Each structure stands twice: as structure tokens, then as C-alpha cells.
Amino acid sequence: MQLGFFLDLNRCTGCRACEAACRNWKGMGFSLRQVYPETGYYLSLACNHCENPECFRVCPERTYNKRRDGIILHNSGRCTGCNRCVRACPFAAPRYNPATGKVEKCDLCVERIDNGVVPACVEACPVKALQVLELDGKKDLGAKWVAGLANIHLTRPTIRFKPPAARERHLLL
Amino acid sequence: MDQQKWCQFMEIAAEGRGLTQVARLLGEVSGLPAVVCDLTLRLLAFQLPAESNYNFGDYLPLDLPFQAERQGEFYLGELKEPAIPYFMVPIGREPRYGYLFLLEIGADWQVYQEPLRAAALAAMVEMSRSRMAQETERHYRNEFIQDILYNNLPNRDAVVNRGRLWGWDLTRPHLLVVMELDGRNNQGCRKTVWEQWHQLLRFHLGRQAPEAILADRSDQLIILIPLRLTETGINKSIIINLVKSLQKITTSHLAGTTFSAGVGRFYENVADLYRAYQEAKVALEVSRLLRRRAALTFFDELGVLRLIFNQGEQELEDYYEETLGPVVKYDTEHNTNLVETLAVFLFASGDHNRAAENMFIHVNTLRYRLKKIEEILSQDLRQLEVLVNLYTALQVKVMLGR
């Protein structure tokens, strides 16, 4: 089993409620999710809980582990703040926290997931553009890549997208 | 066939007396040699007449997929060597478990449909029962291996202690190999081939490296091979020979199917295997990006590829255009093949004679073309720096799928 985010690019309005929810839930001065404006849509990205996580490979302190449900966790107790994972991740998911001198990373709000509640960012999305889904490898649950996302060949992120549909233009005369 | 015989087949299945008994009863009922095979045509049980001198070895001499005449659910055909006519029925439909054969079949094959059908049903019960036990074991083994490979266990002692429950000595250092079938098309057909491949490798690995641990995750097979560290490091030839032998077996048994493998670095501590796993996957992915087939790639031999594989596509395109762009443009405008010449020259390690031989051209023609490349790029091909840049650009070209 592998959990991952799903983003409907037609629905996301770029309101940044997900960013604010993440900041509030984690109680940090910055958000682990960021919204990037692209041409015609917004990309709301956090950790993609990749199949082949580079952060996991390069960490010299055995800080990362991947649970059976595919969530990649970061053990702050072991982190020395060397920033190797920050540099290695093509999606800039791990972020250095100057207040603690350690790296922080989206853990899909694992404590909420374990209690059957969706992550804070998903709950906060007013248009339900952001969701969590279970990838079983059989069904095609959406596009794996859209313009604006870094190279996915190596790390194989688990995020899936509903690509933006061609929009009709209505002129008021 | 009378109802009593049907009951006998069902009794064997219900009591779990094994495939040998099914083959024996089928042999008695039909009076013909009966053979039960798995999906890779490996012999699981057979009943041959005492006077027969068949020696098939481990596998029935037949090519997959079957080149046989179909009669409803049955197949009529001939073995390869010796050329014995057979009558066959697949065991199970979805999932399929194996095949049941009656040999030395004559023109009266219709008579044997009923016994074969009853025996296939009994064999299916037997095989599904043992498959269920195997699947349960496989599930728990995979979960444990996954915990090791995703750093989910707290320390080395926890790994070693849990390994003991499985009868594995994880105090010894292990090398990790990740394997995946080449070609990613046709998922339906691929699933059957994957299952056959898994069965094949499990059997042959058990023979060639009985101490190796086999696990699977999504569509990859993972092998952990215990190795002894020598003064000169690890002996890679052991891995190379093993993987090549498995590749040869796969190609010969599965109609030209090939697989590629990636090998992580060697770590003495089993708790560091998670790192080797990620490295092996990177090595495999890089070989995929270079569109190699049946490749064995070691992470520690990736060289400059390790630095470029993780670059963004735009950076790679820029580098490629800046380094090789003028030659590509010249080729397009003048209908020449200078890029191909350069690639052959570099992959022949700069050996003019070998490169000319590989391109079926005279060595002077090759020299002329290389001179032309030097003119276009205004660079000297004898400089190591230039050669390295061009070699890297050619690798980028493959990665970009140009």
C-alpha cells in the first residue's frame, strides 16, 4: 500500500489555505506545503512520499524511514541539520528550520492519518482540490507529471494530478 | 469415465494427498504417461510407465507460448525432443497454476478429455492450497524485508533477531540486487510473465545460491546475497555470474524475455541495507534512462552518470545543445552521420581501427569525419577534457530520448 496526495488542477484556486493549515497544525513559522503559480493553474506541493526517495538515500544519520503505508517519516532526534536531504530532493520538500537547527518535512500529518483523519492541508482545502489517495499500482489514478514539477524519473513521486482541462472563453457583449 | 473415478480424483484433492497421487491416478485411468507442470513447465509430478526411458530433466521440452492446436479448453501438440504427441489442459484459469499433460496421445484423444478434466480439477485444488500457504509466507517475508529496506527497524540487533526467526544469518554482510523485467507494455500479459519469471528465479536461485534471500516489491524482485569481504573488497564476479546465469535462464524459458538488474554498494552492516536498496534502484533507473536491456548496473560504477541523472531536463537540454548542437545541426543540413561516428568512436574507447570496423568504413574515412567534427566544434579531439564533455553529452542525448 502507498498513500499519496492527489491534486485537481482545475479546482485549485491558489488560495493558500493549505499552506496556512500546515503552518498552524505544525506550529512552525513556515509551511511544509507551498503553492506555486504556473501558467493557467496552481501547483500545491509538499513531500511527495516518493517510491525512491533521494532524501532517504543521502541522509548519513539514518534519519528517514518509510512506513508500510508509504509515508516517509523524518526522525528529528537523529537529524544534525547537515542539509544533504534538502539539496537532494528535487521537489524541495525537506526544509531547514533555523529555530531548531534541524530539517523538517511533511509527514502527511501521520498522527491524524493514524486516527482516521485526513491531513490538515486536505481538510483546509475549501474546493476539495487536494485529497489523499491509496495507490495500489493497478489503477491509473491520474497524471504523474505536469509542467512545473521537477524530473520524476528517478524518485517516482506518489502525487497524482488531474490535469487542467482546456477552458472555454465566454465573452460578454 | 465413470463417476467412481471422478470421486477418486476429488478424494485425493480433499485429503491433500499431493500432485504425485493425482498424476498416478491419471496414469492408471488413461494408461498413458501423465505429467504435472508449473507455469514455467517445470516438472512437479509425473507418472511414467515402468518400461519408458524418458529423461526430461527439470523441464518439459516445450516452448512457451504453446504452438499447439486448440480443442476447446484442451491443446494438442508435440514435445520438442523427443517428438512425443501430447494432450494438455491448463490447470486453473484466473489465476492459472500450471499445466497437465498426457503423453503418447493417439487419434482417440477425445476419450481422455474427461479424465484430464477431473485430474486438472484435483490438481487445481492441490496447487491452490499450496499457493495459499506460499503466498502467506511470501507476504510476511516481504513485509520483513520491506522493514529492513525502508529502515523501519530500530537497530542492527532488531534486524538480526527477526532474521533468525526466518532462519537467516543477517550478521553476515549482504549485497543487494534489484531486478525488473524489461519493457513495460501490456500489463495483462506482463502479470502472467512476471509470475512465471518469479517462479523460475525462485527455483534456480534456490539451486545456485541457496543462502540468498528473495523478496518482491511491486514489479521488482530483490535478492540479498550473503558475501564474504576479502582483502581486495567484494568479489563482484560472483554477482555478475549469478545474474548472467539467471538472465540466460529467463531468456531461454520465457521466449526471449529479458530483465535488467541494479546493484547497490556493499555495506557490512545489515542495518545499512536500506541505502543499498535505494542505490540499486538508482542504478536500475539509470540503465532504464539509457534504454539498455538485459543490463547489470552497479551503483558504484555509474561514474559521471551519477552526477547528471538527477539534473533537471532543461539543464540537460542546454548542456546537450551547447556541446553537440553544432554537429547535430551540420548532420541535419548535410545529411551526414557525424554524431553517430563520434558515438562509435567514443564507445570504442578512441580506438580508430575498432571504430572503423564497427561502422563498416575505412579508417581514413573515420579520420576525415573526426577532423570534420573538430572543425565544426573548433575543438581538438585529442584533448581528454573535450572527449569527456562529448561523451557526457552523448549520454545526455540518450537520457533525453533524442
Interface residues (C-beta under 8 A of the other chain):
Chain A: E51 N52 P53 E54 F56 R57 R62 Y64 N65 K66 R67 R68 A88 P90 G137 A150 N151 H153 L154
Chain B: E143 Q146 D147 Y150 N151 N152 S218 D219 A271 Y274 R275 Q278 E279 K281 V282 E285 V286 L289 F309 N310 Q311 G312 E313
